[in-house]
């Protein structure tokens, strides 16, 4: 297993990390998975054996049940692993039970620590933007938690480009904990993050954690043109993440994934994961699975080396058009582009 720095921090994380959205299976999260304590323990054991050192969860997953299961499974070996969780979404019926206020962040952290049976969180992530709470208040609350030793690093998740930069600027100007990472949706199914979020990560030295790298299973190779989706698949449920705007392009991408996988003797899923591991700023790809078999297949992606031709084929079939102002910059600013600019514009020059 390869380890990479999480952005410009000194923290080293495995290139694959373990996602736990399937733990618990309460409410809408039952559509993702219903993993209980025993199966969760088997999956964590397998991940640890493979060299994974980061487990990612969130308070909102199954209304806290995911954190509870993680806490139970990590009992006695907490210090051997890095633990990431998140705060922002509603955890109760009250008006202050959601958001990024000082009240909700501090209360949310304390509740997560209890469920996780730990005294600190290695990476505490703001799970979503809150446009109603001043960022100064949000980062002052995070500063309290860092100074108290309850949080060690701070990250963001699902922020737009301008929101990301505003958050970083607010933290720096106030001498408050600067985010070291962002956790984002990024896959061959939808490369939207390449417009703003990946360039920003390169420019600002942020590590990227990728969630749903297989697009909710769409890139697993099970979904093919003119074939019925497999029974029990997530895409047949009410779970609608990620949305699919161009089904034909998705099918074209899956065909190339399958062809590349066959050439290497591996699954389409492994190819999709390996492609992400070669993208700029990516520190770790969060993998999760309903079964031990799926997990074992995903873990094998850490050893897959794609050829330059493989990557060119995958890049071409999944490419997105340049939006304004990027097409204009590609035409008129090619003489003065930074490494961050080139992550998007480079292939178009």
C-alpha atoms as one frame of an Amber mdcrd trajectory, in Angstrom:
protein
   0.000   0.000   0.000   1.296   3.426  -0.959   1.017   6.346   1.474   0.732
   9.995   0.503   0.799  13.268   2.378  -2.645  14.716   3.051  -2.125  17.969
   1.200   0.689  20.022   2.716   0.194  18.517   6.168   2.603  16.057   7.729
  -0.098  13.392   7.892   0.491  10.310   5.750  -2.607   8.476   4.521  -3.023
   5.274   2.540  -4.000   5.814  -1.106  -7.138   3.809  -0.417  -9.169   4.565
   2.698 -12.218   2.832   4.128 -15.661   4.388   3.799 -18.406   3.394   6.227
 -21.615   4.827   4.790 -22.982   1.278   4.589 -22.533   0.712   8.339 -25.816
   0.723  10.251 -28.404   0.713   7.490 -30.875   3.127   9.066 -33.350   5.266
   7.143 -32.328   6.297   3.637 -28.837   4.881   4.235 -30.299   1.373   4.076
 -30.225   1.899   0.302 -26.423   2.039   0.515 -25.949  -0.960   2.804 -26.899
  -2.573   6.105 -23.537  -3.653   7.464 -23.662  -4.697  11.122 -20.879  -4.955
  13.705 -19.646  -8.439  12.798 -19.355  -7.791   9.058 -17.898  -4.333   9.757
 -15.205  -5.939  11.884 -14.352  -8.381   9.098 -14.124  -5.547   6.591 -11.949
  -3.392   8.843  -9.668  -6.363   9.492  -9.267  -6.891   5.760  -8.531  -3.205
   5.197  -5.925  -3.137   7.954  -4.272  -6.247   6.508  -4.110  -4.480   3.133
  -2.370  -1.462   4.704  -5.238   1.014   4.932  -4.698   3.450   7.800  -7.669
   5.842   7.423 -11.332   5.159   8.171 -13.891   7.751   7.091 -17.378   8.154
   8.551 -19.887  10.926   9.365 -22.319  11.680  12.170 -25.278  11.704   9.771
 -24.626   8.204   8.390 -27.526   6.099   9.698 -28.222   8.774  12.329 -25.002
   8.061  14.222 -25.093   4.270  13.908 -22.117   4.228  11.525 -19.968   6.061
  14.072 -21.144   3.718  16.820 -20.169   0.651  14.818 -16.791   2.154  13.923
 -16.179   2.925  17.597 -17.020  -0.631  18.600 -14.876  -2.194  15.884 -11.870
   0.015  16.690 -11.957  -0.668  20.413  -8.466  -1.698  21.481  -6.781  -0.553
  18.265  -7.866   3.058  17.937  -4.303   4.378  17.999  -3.327   2.177  15.045
  -5.639   3.995  12.647  -6.573   7.504  11.573 -10.213   8.406  12.020 -12.120
  10.966   9.956 -15.700  12.097  10.516 -17.904  15.013   9.522 -20.381  17.581
  10.852 -23.049  19.785   9.240 -26.263  17.872   8.545 -29.288  17.603  10.800
 -28.937  15.342  13.840 -32.202  16.255  15.530 -35.497  18.128  15.217 -34.361
  21.451  16.665 -33.411  24.614  14.756 -29.824  24.359  16.029 -29.362  20.670
  15.262 -27.800  21.367  11.860 -25.386  23.777  10.217 -21.910  25.042  10.989
 -22.638  27.271  13.976 -20.363  27.162  17.023 -23.238  25.505  18.882 -23.714
  22.671  16.391 -20.019  22.064  15.668 -19.033  21.765  19.339 -22.086  19.686
  20.233 -21.585  17.550  17.126 -17.952  16.890  17.922 -18.734  15.877  21.506
 -21.457  13.504  20.287 -19.166  11.981  17.655 -16.421  11.433  20.231 -18.877
   9.540  22.438 -20.147   7.365  19.601 -16.636   6.686  18.333 -15.367   5.889
  21.845 -12.317   8.079  21.376 -10.848  11.272  22.786  -9.867  12.805  19.460
 -10.765  12.949  15.764  -7.834  12.943  13.362  -9.646  14.702  10.496 -12.817
  16.671  11.251 -14.561  17.670   8.043 -17.236  20.268   7.354 -19.648  18.013
   5.470 -21.390  20.698   3.416 -21.545  24.456   2.924 -23.623  26.556   5.342
 -24.440  29.908   3.763 -26.176  31.257   6.882 -23.346  30.969   9.417 -20.368
  33.356   9.237 -17.209  31.447   8.409 -15.436  33.284  11.216 -17.788  31.607
  13.699 -17.288  28.213  12.088 -13.502  28.354  12.179 -13.399  29.821  15.674
 -15.366  26.758  16.814 -12.890  24.471  15.036 -10.040  26.367  16.703 -11.574
  25.645  20.118 -11.677  21.939  19.316  -8.114  21.845  17.983  -6.764  23.696
  21.018  -8.648  21.301  23.298  -6.963  18.339  21.592 -10.266  16.935  20.352
  -9.515  17.579  16.653  -6.117  17.320  14.975  -6.765  18.349  11.362  -9.615
  20.169   9.631 -11.063  19.416   6.211 -13.902  20.528   3.937 -16.361  18.552
   1.836 -18.758  19.407  -0.995 -17.797  23.108  -1.141 -17.919  25.035  -4.423
 -14.702  26.649  -5.635 -15.478  30.152  -4.355 -16.722  28.758  -1.039 -13.535
  26.743  -0.662 -11.327  29.777  -1.241 -13.405  31.940   1.087 -13.062  29.321
   3.821  -9.288  29.093   3.379  -8.965  32.875   3.357 -11.090  33.250   6.489
  -8.978  30.705   8.346  -5.690  32.273   7.290  -6.718  35.853   8.061  -7.964
  34.872  11.501  -4.992  32.702  12.404  -7.412  29.778  12.697  -6.944  26.113
  11.650  -6.410  26.026   7.902  -8.117  23.171   6.046  -5.667  20.532   4.878
  -8.073  18.647   2.608 -11.341  18.517   0.754 -13.480  15.420   0.280 -15.295
  15.561  -3.055 -17.205  13.502  -5.577 -14.925  12.723  -8.491 -15.101   9.853
 -10.960 -14.985   8.910 -14.611 -18.779   9.249 -14.585 -18.599  12.972 -13.791
 -15.382  14.962 -13.861 -16.983  18.255 -12.788 -14.429  18.658  -9.993 -11.756
  19.343 -12.611 -13.227  22.762 -13.445 -12.533  24.387 -10.056 -11.905  21.985
  -7.169  -8.884  20.082  -8.471  -7.094  23.257  -9.659  -7.827  24.878  -6.288
  -6.409  21.840  -4.488  -3.196  22.015  -6.520  -2.892  25.779  -6.030  -3.657
  25.748  -2.295  -1.909  22.514  -1.374  -5.045  20.666  -0.313  -5.233  16.908
  -0.225  -8.202  15.410  -2.051 -10.238  12.560  -0.616 -12.570  11.101  -3.239
 -16.013   9.836  -2.266 -18.108   7.497  -4.427 -15.219   6.793  -6.832 -17.332
   4.150  -8.608 -20.298   6.518  -8.986 -22.514   4.517  -6.676 -21.568   1.319
  -8.499 -22.246   2.670 -11.997 -18.588   2.128 -12.939 -18.369  -1.382 -11.529
 -18.982  -2.959 -14.928 -22.404  -4.267 -13.919 -24.286  -1.528 -15.758 -23.996
  -2.054 -19.507 -25.834  -0.772 -22.524 -28.931  -2.860 -23.371 -28.604  -4.933
 -20.203 -30.795  -4.891 -17.112 -29.199  -3.615 -13.926 -28.436  -6.425 -11.455
 -31.048  -7.216  -8.817 -30.445  -5.480  -5.508 -28.297  -2.766  -7.034 -28.247
   0.671  -5.477 -29.339   2.332  -8.709 -32.722   0.574  -8.461 -33.477   2.210
  -5.107 -34.467   5.718  -4.041 -30.781   6.615  -3.641 -30.029   9.112  -6.402
 -26.364   9.984  -5.886 -24.749  10.619  -8.245 -27.214  11.895 -10.851 -26.682
  10.736 -14.432 -27.114  13.447 -17.071 -25.708  11.599 -20.079 -26.502   7.900
 -19.962 -24.976   7.136 -23.357 -21.674   8.705 -22.334 -21.769   6.641 -19.148
 -22.241   3.445 -21.154 -19.379   4.430 -23.478 -17.135   4.984 -20.466 -18.063
   1.648 -18.926 -17.258  -0.144 -22.190 -13.732   1.285 -22.159 -13.356   0.413
 -18.476 -14.330  -3.176 -19.200 -11.955  -3.397 -22.171  -9.018  -1.998 -20.182
  -9.866  -4.300 -17.285  -9.930  -7.350 -19.550  -6.525  -6.415 -20.950  -5.097
  -6.383 -17.415  -7.139  -9.313 -16.136  -8.904  -7.167 -13.536 -12.364  -5.736
 -12.940 -13.704  -2.482 -14.398 -13.979  -1.202 -10.815 -10.265  -1.612 -10.239
  -9.519   0.331 -13.411 -11.814   3.199 -12.346 -10.100   3.396  -8.957  -6.602
   3.208 -10.414  -7.439   6.030 -12.833  -8.331   8.275  -9.894  -5.109   7.448
  -8.071  -3.210   8.993 -10.968  -5.110  12.288 -10.960  -3.599  15.560  -9.631
  -3.905  16.312  -5.882  -5.623  13.034  -5.013  -4.328  11.821  -1.651  -6.742
   8.960  -1.038  -9.771   7.306  -2.595 -12.506   6.268  -0.173 -13.768   2.772
  -0.937 -16.725   1.030   0.620 -18.539  -2.172  -0.188 -21.651  -4.114   0.705
 -19.774  -7.411   0.739 -16.299  -8.690   1.578 -15.904  -9.822  -2.022 -16.508
  -6.320  -3.361 -14.111  -4.900  -0.795 -11.353  -7.354  -1.741 -11.729  -6.423
  -5.396 -11.555  -2.687  -4.613  -8.469  -3.110  -2.442  -6.607  -4.761  -5.310
  -6.776  -1.451  -7.227  -3.891  -0.130  -5.117  -1.535  -2.430  -7.056  -2.889
  -1.788 -10.555  -0.654   0.250 -12.863  -2.389   1.662 -15.932  -0.439   2.394
 -19.093  -0.323   5.808 -20.705  -2.534   4.462 -23.469  -5.063   3.194 -20.918
  -5.255   6.638 -19.395  -5.588   8.364 -22.759  -8.522   6.130 -23.692 -10.260
   6.721 -20.364  -9.603  10.459 -20.492 -11.005  10.716 -24.006 -14.225   8.771
 -23.460 -15.055  10.621 -20.222 -13.891  14.111 -21.221 -16.091  17.089 -20.494
 -16.291  20.243 -22.617 -14.497  23.364 -21.507 -16.919  25.847 -19.970 -16.416
  29.618 -20.061 -13.972  31.145 -19.160 -11.820  28.046 -19.597 -12.208  27.695
 -23.372 -11.266  31.354 -23.681  -8.216  30.898 -21.462  -7.132  27.873 -23.480
  -7.232  30.045 -26.640  -5.685  33.242 -25.291  -3.752  32.608 -22.060  -1.680
  29.528 -22.864   1.567  31.511 -22.462   0.994  32.169 -18.754  -0.689  29.195
 -17.120   0.171  27.794 -13.707   0.394  24.106 -12.761  -3.091  24.473 -11.280
  -4.430  25.868 -14.570  -2.852  23.059 -16.529  -4.677  20.332 -14.609  -7.727
  21.330 -16.641  -6.389  23.176 -19.666  -3.272  21.132 -20.390  -4.993  18.484
 -22.549  -6.654  21.220 -24.618  -3.507  23.114 -25.595
